Amino acid sequence: MRLWQIFNMNVGFFGIQFGFGLQQGFMSPIYKYLGAEDASLPLLWLAGPVTGLLIQPLIGALSDRTTSRFGRRTPYFVVGAILCSACLFALPGSGTLWMAAGLLWVLDAAANVTMEPYRAFVNDMLPPAQHAAGFMVQSAFTGLSQTLAYLMPSMLVMLGMHADRTNAHGVPAAVEVAFIIGGVVSVASIAWSVYTTRESPVVPDEATPLSLRTAVLDVWTAVRDMPATMRQLAAMMLFQWYAMFCYWQYVALSLARALYGTTNAHDPHFTDAALLSGRIGGAYNFVAFVMAFAMLPLLRRVGPARLHAASLLLGGLGIVAVPAITTPWLLIVPMIGLGIAWASMMGNPYAMLASSIPRERAGVYMGIFNTFIVVPMLIQVLTVRVFYRLLGNDPRHILLLAGVALCIAAALAWRIRAPAALTV
């Protein structure tokens, strides 16, 4: 494919990641507005890990066997995008904590239905020599879409919306409108990719009967026959995603404590901290957008494993620095390191994986690989409450924990032996 064709096929990924950016930036503040306690936040984020663990491998296996006239992967990410949009429209209007948590479960389930087939879609449509380019373009779209998602409430305030204006449940109106925009972007971007990119036809001999039983069996055999590179990636992913889940959950609270001495959602400064967390989130995602393209020539020289290790180290040092900074504009410095790490996370592990798995089983292996993201998140949800208390009930200390975990991931990434031929 030419570069513009790779861009077209990945536009839908822009919409998927816009929704994820809104979650990462604003779910903890929404929960706080609805009365959640600091230490209970990880449990309220449980939806993503559990739905990902249950859904992604099965959806991957099912999509491998799908032979609809719309294609192998397309039906899944179209249905998932529609459900994502409906949840994004409804979520900021939640009147209770349980309602917001319930909608997040549905939103994450729909996002997981969409996400895995989209990863496999790139693997299906591109020859091995272009896998790295395809996944790094996805990384670039992740950075760009999440930049806009994080910054959207602040941009709405700059355009004249009052920062202290809220809906009936205390959620800032700027955040509510940002979620509505996210719902529109989710469907529109998927529609663009479906319109401009047709899936390759499935050869009849490749397809065997589609059923839940065969999907479960496919997952089992794929785990049993997992390639060595994939096993090496698993340990690194454990620390990498534990770190990022800690960061997303507690960065807004850490900024509120460091800059304003509060985590009280009724304090006017808490909204300032929530908007600031959106702005720095936009900053690191913009860095990721730029670095995704800058990494392409480096992949051939350095190799994906070494490049990923160096990127994670910069990200870990960046997160460690955040709690110590009390001047808002200085936060741009650690965000550069985190942005480099985020660009690598969204591209390099998938490039290493795609070169080590059988092409005809891309769906099930991409689904299993994504459990390497959700299992660390599930472990984080079940353990971080203990760390929160041990570390003095201070959200800044959870960010220090996240930075250390990312540095450990960097050391593990350095040891990965990826397939020799990764062409860009």
Buried (B, 14 or more C-beta within 10 A) or exposed (E): BEEEEBBBBBBBBBBBBBBBBBBBBBBBBBBBBBEBEBBBBBEBBBBBBBBBBBBBBBBBBBBBBBBEEEBBBBBBBBBBBBBBBBBBBBBBBBEEBEBBBBBBBBBBBBBBBBBBBBBBBBBBBBEBEBBBBBBBBBBBBBBBBBBBBBBBBBBBBEEEBEBEEBBEBEBBBBBBBBBBBBBBBBBBBBBBBBEBBEBEEBEEEEEEEBEEEBBEEBBEEBBEEBBEBBEBBBBBBBBBBBBBBBBBBBBBBBBBBBBBEBBEBEBEBBBBBBBBBBBBBBBBBBBBBBBBBEBBEBBEEBBBBBBBBBBBBBBBBBBBBBBEBEEBEEBBEBBBBBBBBBBBBBBBBBBBBBBBBEEEBBBBBBBBBBBBBBBBBBBBBEEBBEBBEEBEEBBBBBBBBBBBBBBBBBBBBBEBEBBEEBEB
